[in-house]
Amino acid sequence: MSEIQTKLAALQAQLKSMGKVLIAFSGGVDSTFLLALAHDLLGEGVTAVTARSSTFPHRELSEAISFTSKHGIKHIIIDSEELDVEGFANNPVNRCYLCKKELFGKISMLAEEHNIKYILDGSNADDLCDYRPGLQALAELGILSPLKDAGMTKEDIRTLSREMKLPSWDKPSFACLSSRFPYGEEITPEKLSMVDKAEDFLLNLGFKQVRVRHHGNLARIEVSPNERSRFFDEELMSRIDVFLKEVGFTYVTLDLKGYRTGSMNETL
């Protein structure tokens, strides 16, 4: 048995032993794989829950709803506004801890209402390699991360998702919109809207992996390294410059290094 198949077997065994689970579902690569696999194994024993908030783009919510509807998976939408959490808008270095604590606190209450013992999230083994304060909140609340427990990496998950013909297998990595701001810069609904509109515009232009980092009145665009050459097109640069200024930025720049996970953590 190959290494990836060994991991998959361990994951399947863990899921089967639970019987009934509530899965935090964002519609991203990891949670989509976890939800699809759990539903294959447990059927009606699986319920997905997705949080609606100003930090979660409308397109992501729509895709999450579409996936569960297509596959006949029970899906609950809850409201969880991080900006209402004390201290969150100040964007401290433990911002993700505050977010996860509030969100999974609500999910825990939901699980209790529905008599579901196990709450799962899609954290994977690669998340242990970066600054992830949200993992502490999950541990405190007893949330399980079976992908991480099985040693599943993002590459493993994409490979298996492709074999399962999941539409998310090559979906770009995503993180909540709050991750676009330097630690210490205040997060507001208006700023989140600026980032959401800017990223949606770039995605509609055909860019696959996009981040628009918000540095005051300056937008720092990150795209995949192999997509940077598209900016040699002067007409395209002008279109992007005009639109991002329309949504509220004064200056528009391209990060020459390109997209990388957790670039805002480079200052820590």
Contacts in CASP RR format, 6 or more apart in sequence:
PFRMAT RR
TARGET T0000
AUTHOR 0000-0000-0000
METHOD contacts of the structure
MODEL  1
MSEIQTKLAALQAQLKSMGKVLIAFSGGVDSTFLLALAHDLLGEGVTAVT
ARSSTFPHRELSEAISFTSKHGIKHIIIDSEELDVEGFANNPVNRCYLCK
KELFGKISMLAEEHNIKYILDGSNADDLCDYRPGLQALAELGILSPLKDA
GMTKEDIRTLSREMKLPSWDKPSFACLSSRFPYGEEITPEKLSMVDKAED
FLLNLGFKQVRVRHHGNLARIEVSPNERSRFFDEELMSRIDVFLKEVGFT
YVTLDLKGYRTGSMNETL
1 9 0 8 1.000
4 156 0 8 1.000
4 159 0 8 1.000
4 160 0 8 1.000
7 150 0 8 1.000
7 151 0 8 1.000
7 152 0 8 1.000
7 156 0 8 1.000
8 150 0 8 1.000
8 160 0 8 1.000
10 149 0 8 1.000
10 150 0 8 1.000
11 37 0 8 1.000
11 146 0 8 1.000
11 147 0 8 1.000
11 149 0 8 1.000
11 150 0 8 1.000
11 152 0 8 1.000
12 37 0 8 1.000
12 41 0 8 1.000
14 146 0 8 1.000
14 149 0 8 1.000
14 150 0 8 1.000
15 21 0 8 1.000
15 37 0 8 1.000
15 38 0 8 1.000
15 41 0 8 1.000
15 42 0 8 1.000
15 146 0 8 1.000
16 41 0 8 1.000
16 42 0 8 1.000
18 42 0 8 1.000
18 117 0 8 1.000
18 118 0 8 1.000
19 42 0 8 1.000
19 45 0 8 1.000
19 118 0 8 1.000
20 42 0 8 1.000
20 45 0 8 1.000
20 46 0 8 1.000
20 116 0 8 1.000
20 117 0 8 1.000
20 118 0 8 1.000
21 38 0 8 1.000
21 42 0 8 1.000
21 45 0 8 1.000
21 46 0 8 1.000
21 47 0 8 1.000
21 116 0 8 1.000
21 118 0 8 1.000
21 119 0 8 1.000
21 120 0 8 1.000
22 47 0 8 1.000
22 48 0 8 1.000
22 49 0 8 1.000
22 107 0 8 1.000
22 110 0 8 1.000
22 111 0 8 1.000
22 114 0 8 1.000
22 116 0 8 1.000
22 118 0 8 1.000
22 119 0 8 1.000
22 120 0 8 1.000
23 31 0 8 1.000
23 34 0 8 1.000
23 35 0 8 1.000
23 38 0 8 1.000
23 46 0 8 1.000
23 47 0 8 1.000
23 48 0 8 1.000
23 49 0 8 1.000
23 119 0 8 1.000
23 120 0 8 1.000
23 121 0 8 1.000
23 122 0 8 1.000
24 31 0 8 1.000
24 49 0 8 1.000
24 50 0 8 1.000
24 51 0 8 1.000
24 103 0 8 1.000
24 104 0 8 1.000
24 107 0 8 1.000
24 119 0 8 1.000
24 120 0 8 1.000
24 121 0 8 1.000
24 122 0 8 1.000
24 143 0 8 1.000
25 31 0 8 1.000
25 32 0 8 1.000
25 35 0 8 1.000
25 48 0 8 1.000
25 49 0 8 1.000
25 50 0 8 1.000
25 64 0 8 1.000
25 68 0 8 1.000
25 75 0 8 1.000
26 50 0 8 1.000
26 56 0 8 1.000
26 60 0 8 1.000
26 64 0 8 1.000
26 174 0 8 1.000
27 50 0 8 1.000
27 60 0 8 1.000
27 63 0 8 1.000
27 64 0 8 1.000
27 67 0 8 1.000
27 168 0 8 1.000
28 60 0 8 1.000
28 168 0 8 1.000
28 171 0 8 1.000
28 174 0 8 1.000
29 154 0 8 1.000
29 157 0 8 1.000
29 158 0 8 1.000
29 161 0 8 1.000
29 168 0 8 1.000
29 169 0 8 1.000
29 171 0 8 1.000
29 173 0 8 1.000
30 122 0 8 1.000
30 123 0 8 1.000
30 124 0 8 1.000
30 147 0 8 1.000
30 154 0 8 1.000
30 157 0 8 1.000
31 121 0 8 1.000
31 122 0 8 1.000
32 67 0 8 1.000
32 161 0 8 1.000
32 166 0 8 1.000
32 168 0 8 1.000
32 171 0 8 1.000
33 147 0 8 1.000
33 157 0 8 1.000
33 160 0 8 1.000
33 161 0 8 1.000
33 164 0 8 1.000
33 166 0 8 1.000
33 168 0 8 1.000
34 120 0 8 1.000
34 122 0 8 1.000
34 146 0 8 1.000
34 147 0 8 1.000
35 46 0 8 1.000
35 48 0 8 1.000
35 67 0 8 1.000
35 68 0 8 1.000
35 73 0 8 1.000
36 71 0 8 1.000
36 161 0 8 1.000
36 164 0 8 1.000
36 166 0 8 1.000
37 164 0 8 1.000
38 46 0 8 1.000
38 120 0 8 1.000
39 46 0 8 1.000
39 71 0 8 1.000
39 73 0 8 1.000
44 74 0 8 1.000
46 73 0 8 1.000
46 74 0 8 1.000
47 73 0 8 1.000
47 74 0 8 1.000
47 75 0 8 1.000
47 76 0 8 1.000
47 114 0 8 1.000
47 116 0 8 1.000
48 64 0 8 1.000
48 68 0 8 1.000
48 73 0 8 1.000
48 74 0 8 1.000
48 75 0 8 1.000
48 76 0 8 1.000
49 75 0 8 1.000
49 76 0 8 1.000
49 77 0 8 1.000
49 78 0 8 1.000
49 107 0 8 1.000
49 110 0 8 1.000
50 61 0 8 1.000
50 64 0 8 1.000
50 65 0 8 1.000
50 75 0 8 1.000
50 76 0 8 1.000
50 77 0 8 1.000
50 78 0 8 1.000
51 77 0 8 1.000
51 78 0 8 1.000
51 79 0 8 1.000
51 80 0 8 1.000
51 103 0 8 1.000
51 106 0 8 1.000
51 107 0 8 1.000
52 61 0 8 1.000
52 77 0 8 1.000
52 78 0 8 1.000
52 79 0 8 1.000
52 80 0 8 1.000
53 79 0 8 1.000
53 80 0 8 1.000
53 81 0 8 1.000
53 82 0 8 1.000
53 83 0 8 1.000
54 81 0 8 1.000
54 82 0 8 1.000
54 83 0 8 1.000
54 177 0 8 1.000
54 189 0 8 1.000
54 192 0 8 1.000
54 193 0 8 1.000
55 82 0 8 1.000
55 83 0 8 1.000
55 99 0 8 1.000
55 176 0 8 1.000
55 177 0 8 1.000
55 178 0 8 1.000
55 192 0 8 1.000
56 176 0 8 1.000
56 177 0 8 1.000
57 177 0 8 1.000
57 196 0 8 1.000
57 199 0 8 1.000
57 200 0 8 1.000
58 196 0 8 1.000
59 200 0 8 1.000
59 203 0 8 1.000
60 174 0 8 1.000
61 77 0 8 1.000
64 75 0 8 1.000
65 75 0 8 1.000
65 77 0 8 1.000
67 73 0 8 1.000
67 167 0 8 1.000
67 168 0 8 1.000
68 74 0 8 1.000
68 75 0 8 1.000
69 75 0 8 1.000
76 110 0 8 1.000
78 106 0 8 1.000
78 107 0 8 1.000
78 110 0 8 1.000
80 102 0 8 1.000
80 103 0 8 1.000
80 106 0 8 1.000
82 88 0 8 1.000
82 98 0 8 1.000
82 99 0 8 1.000
82 102 0 8 1.000
82 103 0 8 1.000
82 176 0 8 1.000
82 178 0 8 1.000
83 89 0 8 1.000
83 187 0 8 1.000
83 188 0 8 1.000
83 189 0 8 1.000
85 98 0 8 1.000
85 99 0 8 1.000
85 102 0 8 1.000
87 98 0 8 1.000
88 95 0 8 1.000
88 98 0 8 1.000
88 99 0 8 1.000
88 102 0 8 1.000
88 178 0 8 1.000
88 187 0 8 1.000
89 186 0 8 1.000
89 187 0 8 1.000
89 188 0 8 1.000
90 184 0 8 1.000
90 186 0 8 1.000
90 187 0 8 1.000
91 178 0 8 1.000
91 181 0 8 1.000
91 182 0 8 1.000
91 183 0 8 1.000
91 184 0 8 1.000
91 185 0 8 1.000
91 186 0 8 1.000
91 187 0 8 1.000
92 98 0 8 1.000
92 183 0 8 1.000
92 184 0 8 1.000
93 133 0 8 1.000
93 183 0 8 1.000
93 268 0 8 1.000
94 133 0 8 1.000
95 133 0 8 1.000
95 178 0 8 1.000
95 183 0 8 1.000
96 132 0 8 1.000
96 133 0 8 1.000
96 134 0 8 1.000
96 137 0 8 1.000
97 133 0 8 1.000
97 134 0 8 1.000
97 136 0 8 1.000
97 137 0 8 1.000
99 134 0 8 1.000
99 137 0 8 1.000
99 176 0 8 1.000
99 178 0 8 1.000
100 134 0 8 1.000
100 135 0 8 1.000
100 137 0 8 1.000
100 138 0 8 1.000
101 134 0 8 1.000
101 137 0 8 1.000
101 140 0 8 1.000
101 141 0 8 1.000
104 119 0 8 1.000
104 121 0 8 1.000
104 137 0 8 1.000
104 138 0 8 1.000
104 141 0 8 1.000
104 143 0 8 1.000
105 141 0 8 1.000
107 119 0 8 1.000
107 143 0 8 1.000
108 119 0 8 1.000
108 141 0 8 1.000
108 143 0 8 1.000
111 117 0 8 1.000
111 118 0 8 1.000
111 119 0 8 1.000
118 144 0 8 1.000
119 141 0 8 1.000
119 142 0 8 1.000
119 143 0 8 1.000
119 144 0 8 1.000
120 143 0 8 1.000
120 144 0 8 1.000
120 145 0 8 1.000
120 146 0 8 1.000
121 138 0 8 1.000
121 143 0 8 1.000
121 144 0 8 1.000
121 145 0 8 1.000
122 145 0 8 1.000
122 146 0 8 1.000
122 147 0 8 1.000
122 148 0 8 1.000
123 132 0 8 1.000
123 135 0 8 1.000
123 138 0 8 1.000
123 145 0 8 1.000
123 147 0 8 1.000
123 148 0 8 1.000
124 145 0 8 1.000
124 147 0 8 1.000
124 148 0 8 1.000
124 151 0 8 1.000
124 152 0 8 1.000
124 153 0 8 1.000
124 154 0 8 1.000
124 156 0 8 1.000
124 157 0 8 1.000
125 147 0 8 1.000
125 148 0 8 1.000
125 151 0 8 1.000
125 152 0 8 1.000
125 153 0 8 1.000
126 153 0 8 1.000
126 154 0 8 1.000
127 135 0 8 1.000
127 148 0 8 1.000
128 135 0 8 1.000
128 148 0 8 1.000
130 261 0 8 1.000
130 262 0 8 1.000
130 265 0 8 1.000
131 262 0 8 1.000
131 265 0 8 1.000
131 268 0 8 1.000
135 145 0 8 1.000
138 145 0 8 1.000
147 157 0 8 1.000
154 173 0 8 1.000
158 169 0 8 1.000
158 170 0 8 1.000
161 168 0 8 1.000
161 169 0 8 1.000
162 169 0 8 1.000
162 170 0 8 1.000
172 208 0 8 1.000
172 209 0 8 1.000
172 210 0 8 1.000
172 224 0 8 1.000
173 209 0 8 1.000
173 261 0 8 1.000
175 261 0 8 1.000
175 262 0 8 1.000
177 192 0 8 1.000
177 195 0 8 1.000
177 196 0 8 1.000
178 187 0 8 1.000
178 192 0 8 1.000
179 262 0 8 1.000
179 264 0 8 1.000
180 195 0 8 1.000
180 211 0 8 1.000
180 212 0 8 1.000
180 213 0 8 1.000
180 214 0 8 1.000
180 264 0 8 1.000
181 187 0 8 1.000
181 191 0 8 1.000
181 213 0 8 1.000
181 214 0 8 1.000
181 264 0 8 1.000
182 213 0 8 1.000
182 215 0 8 1.000
182 264 0 8 1.000
182 267 0 8 1.000
183 264 0 8 1.000
183 267 0 8 1.000
183 268 0 8 1.000
185 214 0 8 1.000
185 215 0 8 1.000
185 216 0 8 1.000
191 214 0 8 1.000
193 247 0 8 1.000
194 214 0 8 1.000
194 247 0 8 1.000
194 248 0 8 1.000
194 249 0 8 1.000
195 212 0 8 1.000
195 214 0 8 1.000
197 247 0 8 1.000
198 212 0 8 1.000
198 219 0 8 1.000
198 243 0 8 1.000
198 244 0 8 1.000
198 247 0 8 1.000
198 249 0 8 1.000
199 210 0 8 1.000
199 211 0 8 1.000
199 212 0 8 1.000
201 240 0 8 1.000
201 243 0 8 1.000
201 244 0 8 1.000
202 210 0 8 1.000
202 212 0 8 1.000
202 221 0 8 1.000
202 223 0 8 1.000
202 240 0 8 1.000
203 210 0 8 1.000
205 236 0 8 1.000
205 239 0 8 1.000
205 240 0 8 1.000
207 223 0 8 1.000
207 224 0 8 1.000
207 227 0 8 1.000
207 230 0 8 1.000
208 223 0 8 1.000
208 224 0 8 1.000
208 227 0 8 1.000
209 222 0 8 1.000
209 223 0 8 1.000
209 224 0 8 1.000
209 227 0 8 1.000
209 259 0 8 1.000
210 221 0 8 1.000
210 222 0 8 1.000
210 223 0 8 1.000
210 259 0 8 1.000
211 221 0 8 1.000
211 222 0 8 1.000
211 259 0 8 1.000
211 263 0 8 1.000
212 219 0 8 1.000
212 220 0 8 1.000
212 221 0 8 1.000
212 222 0 8 1.000
212 244 0 8 1.000
213 219 0 8 1.000
213 220 0 8 1.000
213 221 0 8 1.000
213 222 0 8 1.000
213 255 0 8 1.000
213 263 0 8 1.000
213 264 0 8 1.000
217 248 0 8 1.000
217 249 0 8 1.000
217 250 0 8 1.000
217 251 0 8 1.000
218 249 0 8 1.000
218 250 0 8 1.000
218 251 0 8 1.000
218 252 0 8 1.000
218 253 0 8 1.000
219 244 0 8 1.000
219 249 0 8 1.000
219 251 0 8 1.000
219 252 0 8 1.000
219 253 0 8 1.000
220 253 0 8 1.000
220 254 0 8 1.000
220 255 0 8 1.000
221 240 0 8 1.000
221 252 0 8 1.000
221 253 0 8 1.000
221 254 0 8 1.000
221 255 0 8 1.000
222 255 0 8 1.000
222 257 0 8 1.000
222 258 0 8 1.000
222 259 0 8 1.000
222 260 0 8 1.000
222 263 0 8 1.000
223 230 0 8 1.000
223 254 0 8 1.000
223 258 0 8 1.000
223 259 0 8 1.000
224 258 0 8 1.000
224 259 0 8 1.000
225 257 0 8 1.000
225 258 0 8 1.000
225 259 0 8 1.000
228 254 0 8 1.000
228 256 0 8 1.000
228 258 0 8 1.000
230 236 0 8 1.000
231 237 0 8 1.000
231 254 0 8 1.000
240 252 0 8 1.000
241 252 0 8 1.000
244 252 0 8 1.000
245 252 0 8 1.000
255 263 0 8 1.000
END
